[in-house]
């Protein structure tokens, strides 16, 4: 267990469980978490006893996204928050690494189920939507609010799960939706009252756990290659580059400095309020 600092890994019968374990920060993502998710998925894939992987979050939420106290509030330079001028390839390498770590859930040879309660927002929605299935509490919230400023979902799973129009509805507004709406939109496989969430997840996990591992693997590879053929890798490359740009655009720079000055809670409140985003450099009108 000392191998992991941001999550817990347990097994019961044919089911492995990965639990994001930073409940005091609503399981917000810090740099160590994506790689630990990948290592836990690899452990489950290497275990001949395991057929299915369940991913959940400790405490009040599944995952509240990247920890802006770590990435946004502090006045320090990282690969993802460089001083200007910035090197987009340094940013890309770092964020592509996180994206590939999250995609280990999608590329896992064994099926993955995200059990979502509370929130799966911002980078937390990236993690959940990389799983094969999402079972969500009806009152939980899912969305990508940084689409308003300082973010582009690097996994790009919204368009592959929702289609163009509803993906645009989410990413051109930065709104969240509840679990019931997510089910109606076919973003998730099921939405149930939170009191029934564990039972519903285990019902699905146990059903698949009786299938031979080679059958599970072949069916997943068959379906996933169809998405690969649609251009998922190219979409993710562009999304990851755009994500870096959003953090270094005029509005992105405003958001970072405002978070440093006022705290990330206030910066996020203003970002998500629906008010116009400050920081734009206005171009002169065409002659």
Order of alpha helices (4+ residues) and beta strands (2+ residues): beta-beta-alpha-beta-alpha-alpha-beta-beta-alpha-beta-beta-alpha-alpha-beta-alpha-beta-alpha-alpha-alpha-alpha-alpha
